[in-house]
């Protein structure tokens, strides 16, 4: 899917949230979320418009602007409390 940012409606802090790149692997596999943004995205392949809240990590901040492509990462969103719980279980 090729998403582009159409509108950035608002931004809010993301204290204690991470993107898990290792599918609940170790904490070392997790990247901290810098902020959440309410955005309108367009899927350019299908001309489908969607408004949703997305997590933004440090590597994406420089390119986070209207008209820029955006890679959705919210499927792997995890809170620090869940990471702590998993670490205690392991």
TIMARKOL-998189 format. One record per residue (C-alpha): residue in three letters; x, y, z. Coordinates in steps of 0.001 Angstrom, whole numbers. Layout:
BEGIN
- ALA,X,Y,Z
...
This chain:
BEGIN
- UNK,0,0,0
- UNK,1305,3440,-920
- UNK,-16,5979,1571
- UNK,555,9723,1376
- UNK,-237,12265,4067
- UNK,-3053,14579,2968
- UNK,-3658,16471,6238
- UNK,-2047,16531,9687
- UNK,-4883,17401,12053
- UNK,-3138,17174,15437
- UNK,-143,15763,17283
- UNK,47,14447,20849
- UNK,2833,12970,22983
- UNK,3380,9221,23195
- UNK,4725,8443,26642
- UNK,5611,4768,27089
- UNK,4644,3495,23626
- UNK,6866,1467,21306
- UNK,6830,-143,17871
- UNK,7787,-3811,18240
- UNK,9852,-4789,15217
- UNK,10409,-8308,16543
- UNK,6777,-9315,17116
- UNK,6981,-9365,20905
- UNK,10623,-10290,20940
- UNK,12840,-8532,23436
- UNK,12751,-4888,24476
- UNK,15820,-4424,22272
- UNK,13577,-5023,19239
- UNK,11373,-2066,20157
- UNK,11601,1494,18853
- UNK,10092,4305,20960
- UNK,7172,6248,19513
- UNK,7876,9999,19578
- UNK,4281,11127,19116
- UNK,889,10163,17767
- UNK,-664,12142,14928
- UNK,-4232,12341,13701
- UNK,-3795,12351,9939
- UNK,-5726,11899,6759
- UNK,-3959,9486,4412
- UNK,-4683,8577,821
- UNK,-3866,5171,-603
- UNK,-2565,6353,-3982
- UNK,-2946,2923,-5573
- UNK,-6697,2817,-4902
- UNK,-7635,6478,-4278
- UNK,-8929,5506,-831
- UNK,-8899,8227,1870
- UNK,-8711,7339,5565
- UNK,-8407,9452,8737
- UNK,-6667,7735,11624
- UNK,-4225,8095,14501
- UNK,-713,6909,13619
- UNK,2429,6477,15717
- UNK,5508,8373,14520
- UNK,9041,7215,15424
- UNK,12231,9300,15353
- UNK,13391,8006,11964
- UNK,10147,9274,10385
- UNK,10027,12771,11918
- UNK,12152,14481,9269
- UNK,9882,13264,6451
- UNK,6570,13646,8326
- UNK,4780,16314,6295
- UNK,1802,16806,4001
- UNK,2382,15156,634
- UNK,5035,12757,1928
- UNK,4698,8975,1734
- UNK,3905,7316,5066
- UNK,4516,3733,6216
- UNK,1852,2562,8682
- UNK,3441,925,11723
- UNK,546,755,14156
- UNK,59,-3020,13786
- UNK,3068,-3585,16058
- UNK,2244,-997,18725
- UNK,3013,-2030,22321
- UNK,2971,-200,25661
- UNK,5884,-226,28129
- UNK,3716,-1986,30736
- UNK,3264,-4942,28359
- UNK,7015,-5035,27704
- UNK,7681,-5078,31449
- UNK,5108,-7830,31944
- UNK,6695,-9912,29183
- UNK,10204,-9379,30595
- UNK,9029,-10581,34022
- UNK,7399,-13640,32444
- UNK,10495,-14595,30435
